[in-house]
Amino acid sequence: MKQKQSEADATVVVGTYDGGLLGFGLDGAQRFGYAPHVGCVKAVHCNQAGKLATGATDNSVKLFDLARSVELGELQEHEDSVACLQYWQNTLVTGGSDGQVCIWRCGDYELLLKFKGHKAAVTCLAIHPSGRMMASAGRDQRLQLWDLTRGTSAAHLTMEGLEALEWSPDGERIAALSPKELTAVEVKDPSSAASFKDASSAGFMRVSFTAVAWLSPHLLALGDAKGAVRVLRHGAELVEVCQLPETEKGTPAPRVKALLARDGRLLVGMSAGQVEVWGFILAKAAPEFEKLRVVDTKSRLTCLTAWFQAAADAGLKKKQPESKKLVKPAAKAGKTGKAAKTSKAGKAPAKLVGKKQKTP
């Protein structure tokens, strides 16, 4: 399996339990180590332009520019832990344990909308590939669909214990993950859903699902608490077609904390700090996988994201619509502009250095 040209331009960013961020290339070479948070990092995400947002239990969202290796500032709108966040072009969406979902316009980071559709902590969110719809889930057992063009609720489903949401690349369905079950819900007919449970799990022997990522419109990767990664095919039901090779026998298997599929690469983040880099080819019978390398961050990994600069350069050549046209500010959006963004007045942006995090 040949190494793709964009691999050299990729930057993987992982968040850690002690508030740190680590950046490294797919070749394993460390690019930065930084500790911007005073609490556990719960979520990290990059957009195509290399803007990085991180959310943590210190109630803040930190903003960075990976292309220039600088810290841009922070957002302090949530009154509790920031559990999830995601960029879509020039829009940033954040969700917190305070039950709020906030939508920000990048650039000046004006708070455009504040959704309060959840009566308990928001656990996860996902923006539709079109950018016109969003899904969020919370401890109130509610999967909420939002119309971002109008800033209103579109629909909701009752689903218990959701920890992760992921839209399929074609936007036809959304994967909703709980520790017990993975469900793929069809957008056109939410009552039509395919699901997967571990048939070998029973009682105290139950294996918890922990992470999910789409490999294609009909293939998903599913990680669990025992370190296994299964590949499922979507149809009338979700059917397991293969598993990635497990760790050597006798070696304790860490929990899979994060999965990210991009550009023929699958990144698997483990709770013990290892990040496995797999190459994959979508063959007709079953996808083919090859483990390319393992990067040991020697930290308690909680989440990961990646920025592929080559893909970003190609995407920036195309004219993209401004998020302001997609999301209309609401009258009760809360703080806006500089009031919503705290920055170090009069100081130059901080470089991505500081408390050093080690990788081999």
N, C-alpha and C positions, 0 to 999 in steps of 0.2 A: 504494500500500500504506500503510495508516494506521498511525501510531505507536501502540503499545499503551500503556495507562495505566500498567502496571507498569514501563515502561522507565525512568521518572524515578526509581524506587526501586531500580534495579539497581546493584550495585557489582561491577565486574570487578577481579580481583586477578591480577597476573602475577608469576611468580618470575623472577629473572634469574641470569645466569652468575656474577655477582660477589657473590651473597648477598643481593640486595635484593628488596624487595616494593614493587609499585606498585599503588595503588588508584585507579580512576576510574569515572565513570558512563558509560552508553552514549552520552551526549551528548559524551563526550571530556573533560569537566572533571575534573582531578585532585583526588582526595580525600585521599590520603596518599602519602608516600614514606618508606621505612624500610629499614634494612639490619640485620636481626636475626641473620643467619647469617654465618659466616666462611668458608663454602664455597659452591659452586654449589647453588642451590635446585633440587631434582629433582622435587618434587611439592607441589601445593597443593590443598586441598579445603575447601569450606564445607558446613555442614549448614543445615537450614531456619531454625534459630534465630539464624544469623549467626555461629556459632562457626567459626573458621578454624584449620586445622592446616597446617603447612608442614614438609617434610622436606628435608635437605640432606646434602652430603658431609662436613659436620662431625659426623656421627653423631647429630644431635639432631633432635627434633620440637619446634617452637615452637607455642604456643597463643595465640590471640587472640579477642577478642570484637568483631566489626565493629559491632554495634549500639551498643556503648558506647565504641568506639575505644580499647581498652586491650589490653595484652599480659597474658596470664594466667599464663604460666610456660613450662616446657619439660619434655619427657620424655627421659630418657637411659637407655634400655634396650638399644638396638642397639649392637653393637660395631663397626659399619662404616656406610657411607653408608645413609641412609634413602631408598630408591628410589621408594617408592609408599605412598600412604595414602588412606583414604576413610572418611567418616562414613556411618553409617546411623542416623538418629534419635539415640538417646542412646549409641551405640557408635562408637568410633574403632578402625580397623584400620590397622596400619602394617607395612610389609615392608621388609627391609633386605638389603644385600649380604652380611650375615653369614648369610644363609639362613633367618632367623627371621621368623615372622609373629606379631605381638603384637596382642591384642585388649584394648582399654581401655574401662572404663565412664566415660562423661562425668560431670561433676559433681565427683567426688573423684578421677577418673582412676586408679582401681584397676586393676591389671593382672589381668585375669580368666583369660586363657589365653595360652599361648605355644606355637605350632606349630613343629615342626622337621621338616617333611616334605620339605624341599628340601636337597639335598646341595651346592648351589652358591647363588650370589646370587639373591635374589628380584628379578625385574624389574618385575612388575606384578601387580595384584590387582583384583578387582571383587566387590562384594557383590550378591547377588540382590535384585531389587526387594522380595521378601517379607521379607528380612532373615534368612531361615532357612538360607541356603546361601551359600558364598563360593567363588570360584575364585582361584587364584594360579598364577603361572608363574615359572620360574627358568632359570638357565643350565644346569641339569642336564637340559634338554630335556623337562621334565615339566610338564604342565598338571594341577594338583591341584584336586579338588573337595572342599570341607569341609562337614560338617554342623554348623552353629553351634548347633543345639539340643542336641546331644550332645557337641560339642567333639571330634569324631572325623573321620577321613578317610572320604569317601564313595566316591570313585573317582579314577582318574587316567588320563591319556592321554599318549602320547609325541608331542610337537610341538616342533620345533626353532626356536630363535631368536625366541621370542615377546617382543614389546616392549610390547604393549598388550592389555588385555581390556576388553570392554564388553558388558554384558547388554542385550538388547533390552527395550523398555519393558514388554512383556507377560511377560517372563521365560521365554519359550519357547526361546530360543537365546542363545548367547554368541558375540560376534565376537572372534576370536583373530588378532592382527596380528603378522606378521613382516616384515622388510624385503622379502622376496620374494613374499609371498602373504597374502591375507586369507581366513580361513576362518570360516564361521558354523556352529557345532556345535549340533545339536539336543539339548536336555536329556533328553527322553524316550528318544532313541536316539542316543547319542554317535557311533555308527558312521556315522550319516547326517549328512553335512556338505556344504555348498555352498562353493565356493571361487572366488577371482578372482586371476588373474595378469595382468600387463601384457603383452599379446601383442606389443607393439612392442619390448620389452626383450630383448636378447640379448647375451651376453658382457659386454664392458666398457661397453656402452650400457645396461645394466640400470638402471631407475629404482627407487629404494628407497621403499617405503611407510613413512610416518612417524607417521600419526595416523588415528584412526577415531572416529566418533560416529554413533549411531542418530538418525535424524530421525523415524522411526515404527517400528512393529513389523516393517515390510518394506522400509524404505529406510535406506540408510547413506550417510554422507559419508566419503570416503577421501582423505587428503592425502598428498603425496609430497615427495621431496627437491628437486623442480624447481619447487615452489610451486603445483602444480595441485591442485584439489579436484574429485574426481569424485563423482557420485551413482550408487549402485548399488541395484538392486532385487533383493530376495531371493526365490528360488523354488527350483527344482531346482538351479539354479546362480545365482551372483551375476552380474548383467548390468548393464553401464554404460548409464544412460539419458540422462545429460547431464553437462556440466562447468560449473563456475562460470567466468565470464570471467576470463582470465588478465591479468597485468600488461601494460602497454603494451610493444610491441616495442622492443627496444634497452635495456630496463631489466632488470638482473640479477634473476632470480627467487630470492628467499630460500626456504629450506626451511620447509615447514609443520611447526611444532613441536607444536601443540595444536589440537584441535577441541572445541567445546562447543555442543550444541543444546539450547535451552530456550525454552519459551514463544513459539514462532514466530520465534526468533532463532538464527542460527548465528554463533558467534564463531570466527574463524580467526586463530590466533597464529602469526606468522612469526619466524624466527630472527633477522632484522634488527631486530626490535622493533615492527613494525607489528601492530596488531590490527584485522582487518577485521570489521565488523558487518554481517551480511546479514539481511534479512527473508525469510521463505519461506512459501509457501502450498502445501499438499499437493494439487495437482490430480490428476485421474484419469490423464491421459496421462503427464505428467511434472511434477515440482514446479517452481514458479515462484520465482525468486530476484531480489532487488533489493538492490544494495549501498547501505547507508544512510550509512556513513561509515567512515573509516579513522583510527585513533588511533595516532600514532607515539610510542612510549615512549622512543625513542632509547637503547635498551639491548639487550643480548643476551638475548632472551626464551627461557626454557626450558620454561615450563608456565603454565597459567592455570586459573582457576575463576571462578565468579560467584555472587553472592547476590542473589536477587530478593525484596526485603522484602515486597512486596504478596502474593506467593504464600506467603511464610512466615507472614504474619499470618493468612491464611486457613487454613493448615495447622495452626497452633497452636490454633485454636479446636476442632479435633477431638482427642479423647482418644487419645494414642498409648501403646502398651505400653512399659514400661521395658525397656531392653536387658538388665537383670539377669535377666528372666524368659526371655529368649531364649538367653543365653549363660551357662552354668554354670561357675563357677571350677574349675580343675583343681588337683590337689594340688601339682603341680610348676610352678606358674605363675611362680615367681620373686618378685621384689620386688612389694610391693603398697602401695597407699595413698600416703602422703607419701614413702616411701622410693623410689618410682618416679618421683616428680615433684620436680624441683628448682625452687625458687622463691626469690625475693629476700626473705628473712625480714625483716619489719618495714618493708618499703618498699611504697609505693603502686604499683599497677600502672602500667607505663610506657604513655604515650600512643603512638599510631601516628605518631610523628614521629622525628626523628633525622637520620641522614645523608640529605640531601635527594636524591631522584631526580627528574629533570626530565622533563616532558612539555610539548609545545608549548601 
